[in-house]
Amino acid sequence: MERIVIVAYKPFPGKANDLKNLMYSHWDILNAEDLVTDRKSIICEAEDGTILEVFGWKSKEAIELAHSNKKVQKMWEEYSKVCEYIPLNNVKESDSIFAEFGPL
């Protein structure tokens, strides 16, 4: 059963553009590995520069498979150089009933 996730990526100082560049290939890599649904990611930016992504894994099993997939691991290694993953409730806009973000 499909799993929709919302991920918040907080760029390290001076790494915002590097993170944005990685975001443009994230879904494509996961899709090439048959781990996500056909629904493209929604990617947006919070006022403080945090990047948010909403996308659908094919299943919980697909999430587990990603953790042993060499291409996904390589991609996640690149992410670890430019950002940290933060809880959604650490994004200021998440306090609002209608959280608004800028498109990326």
C-alpha positions, 0 to 999 in steps of 0.5 A, spaced: 500 500 500 502 506 498 505 511 503 505 518 502 511 522 506 513 529 507 520 530 508 523 537 511 531 538 508 534 543 512 540 546 508 547 547 511 550 554 511 552 555 504 549 549 501 542 551 499 543 551 491 547 544 492 540 541 496 536 544 490 540 541 485 539 534 488 532 535 489 531 535 482 533 528 481 531 525 487 524 522 485 527 520 478 532 516 482 527 513 486 523 512 480 528 508 476 529 504 482 521 502 482 520 505 489 515 510 488 509 511 485 508 515 478 505 521 482 511 526 481 514 530 488 511 536 490 517 540 492 517 547 496 521 552 500 519 554 507 521 562 509 527 559 512 530 556 506 528 549 509 526 545 503 520 540 503 518 534 499 511 530 498 512 524 495 509 517 495 513 510 496 510 504 493 509 501 499 512 500 506 516 494 503 519 499 498 521 504 503 525 498 506 528 496 500 531 503 499 535 502 505 539 496 501 539 499 494 546 502 492 543 507 488 539 510 493 544 510 498 549 513 494 544 519 493 542 519 500 550 520 501 550 526 497 544 529 501 548 528 508 553 533 505 548 538 504 543 538 509 540 535 515 533 532 515 528 535 520 522 534 523 516 537 520 514 540 526 520 544 526 518 548 520 515 554 522 509 554 517 507 547 520 504 551 525 498 554 521 492 551 519 494 552 511 501 552 511 504 556 505 510 555 502 514 557 495 514 553 490 521 550 488 
